[in-house]
């Protein structure tokens, strides 16, 4: 007697295979995490404080290449990206309460090179 698979099982199996391939292709692509321009100052400051409690932010001191421009969105983007890179570039490591976004465009500028792991 031939046994047939439940169509729902086939759909779930297919989706898991497809989503696995998508995750692998995103992880293979260079990605960075930056603050959303719509983020408010309080959120950006909270993100800086949190990220710097988890990673070494000494490179953001005055006179360092990524210190300028001296704005919250710049500082937040640099340290949020460092956190994201150090945690394996998982989408959930660039959430920051929906105040960040993953980009495939390198946000480095001048002598400020955004970390890439």
N, C-alpha and C positions, 0 to 999 in steps of 0.2 A: 504494500500500500504506500503510495507516494505521499509525502508530507509537504505541505505548502507553508511558507513563512507568512506570518502575519504582516500585512502591508505596513502597519505602524512600525514594526521592528525594522523593516527594510528602510523606511524613511529615516528613522533615528540613526541607523547604521550609516547610511549615506551622508547624512548631515554631519555626523561625527568625523567621518573621513574627510569631507570637504573642509570643515572648520579647522581640522588639524593641519591641512595643507595651507590654509590661509594664515594661520598663526605662524607656521614655519617660514612662509615667504615674508611676512612682516618682520620677523625676528632676523632674517637674513639681510634685510634692507637696512641701511644706516638710518637711524631715527634719533631725534632729539626731543626734549620736553621743554616747552616754553610757557610762560604765563600768558593767559588770554588777555588781550588788550582791554576787555570789558571788566577785568577784575578790579575791585576797589582796593584802596590803600591798606585798610585793616586786614583784608584777606592776604594781600601780598606780604605784609609784615609777618603775619602768622605763618605763612608758608616759608619765609626766610628763617624764622625762629625754629620751626620744626625741622627743616632740612639741615640747618646748621647744628642741630642737636644730634643728628645722625651721621653727618659727613664733616670733613675738615674744611672749613670755610676761610681759612687764613689767606687764601689767594684772593679774597675779596677786600683786603685791606687797602687803604688809601695808597695810591702809587702803583698798585698792581695793574696789569693790563686790562682786567675786566671790571675794574672799579668805575671807570668812566664809560658812558655817562652815569653820573651819580643820581640815578632814579630808582625808585622801588621796583618798577617793572623790569628794569635791566638786572638789578641785583637778584630779584626773585627768579627770573628766567635762568640765570647762570647757576644758582644753587639748586633750583628745582631740577635742572638737567643733570647736575652732578649726582643728586640723589637717585634720579631715574636710572642713570647709567650704572651706578654702583649697586643697584638692586636688580639688575638683569634686564633692563629695558622692557619690563612687562607693562601693558597698558594701565593696569591698576596702580603702578608706581608713578604714574603721571596724571593722577586724577585730582589730587589736592582740592577736594570738595568742589569739583567741576570748575576750577579756576585755571586749569592748564590744558594744553593741547599737544599732541604728538605731531611732529612735523618731519618731513623727509628732506626739507631744505635746511642746509647747514646754517645756523644762526650766527656763526663766528663773524667777527668784524675786526678790522685793523689787526692789532696784536693780541686780541682776545680770542682765544681758540676754545670753543665749547668742547668739553670732554666728550669722548666717544669711546665706549668700551667694546 
